[in-house]
C-alpha cells in the first residue's frame, strides 16, 4: 500500500475495520474482550496504514510511572554552581509530570569518591528507566557507566564527558576543550609575549579533575601554537581553606616573576579573586574563570574578575532530562553530543546574560 503521509488516527482504523474506537484501543493495548478474528483484522489494517501508537498516550493509559534518576554533585560551601543544573532539572520534571515522569535525585560530595559510589549503588538498586549523571570522578564514573550498560539502563552525561567508549545516549554540556582555548585567547589579547600565566585547578579531591582536564588541555594547546617566551605555570590546590590558598599563591608569586594573568579552570575563581583583592593585585592581573554564580559575579562587577565563561548550567540540566525523555520514552533519535554555547561574560554585558 502507498505510504500514508497524513497522520493516521484511531478513528480512521476503526472506520475501515468497521469496529468501534474502543475495540481498536483494546487491540493496541493487547487487552481482552476482542475476538481473534477482529484482532487480526485490526492489526492488518494498522500495518497497512503504517500507524504508530502514541507512546505518551500509552503511558498515560497504563498509568505507569516512568522513573528517571539523576546523580549530580551537591552544592558545597565553595560553589553554588550545581544549584543551577538542578533548577533546570526541576523545570523539566514539572513539564513532564503530566506524562507520568518522576525524577529521583541523588547527590554526592565533590570531596568524597565514596559518596559517589554510595549514591550510585542506591540508584542502581532502584532500577530506574533512565539516568542523567555528572561523571566528575572519571574512574568511578566508568564503573558506574558499565553497571548501567549491564542493566540496559540508558543514560545521558551532563557537564563533562567520558572519552572511553560506553553506551550513553548523549552528552549535554559545553565543549570543555574549546572553552579552555577561549580562555587562553582572552588572556593572550591582554598580556605581552614575555609575561607568565598561572593556570589553577581548585579541587576538593585529587580525582576531581575529569571535567577540568579538557579545559586545561585546551588552554595549553592554544599557547603551544603561539610565539611567546612567557611560561604557563600550573598549580593544583586540593585544600580550599583560605589560609592554604594564600600560602600557596604567595609562594608561587615569590618563586615566579611577571605573572600577569590567571586562569582558574572552574567556578571557584572567586577564591582567587579574594586573594588578589586582599593583596591589592586585582588591577594588575587578568583573571579568567567559569560560571555565573553570585560570588563570581560580585567580583566581576568590581573588575577583580575580568572574564567569566558561562556554560549555561540551567540549560544543561533542563536539556539533559528533555533529551532523555525524547530518546528513552518517545524513541526519537537525538544528537549524540549537544554542545551549548560558550558565552564570554564581562561586567558590561552581565545583566543581559541569562542561564536559560
PyMOL commands that set and color helices and strands:
alter all, ss='L'
color gray80, all
select helices_A, chain A and resi 10-17+21-28+36-49+55-62+81-99+113-126+138-150+176-188+210-224+242-255+269-278+294-301+313-329+347-352
alter helices_A, ss='H'
color red, helices_A
select strands_A, chain A and resi 66-73+101-108+130-133+154-158+170-173+196-202+232-237+259-264+286-290+307-310+337-339+343-345
alter strands_A, ss='S'
color yellow, strands_A
deselect
rebuild
show_as cartoon
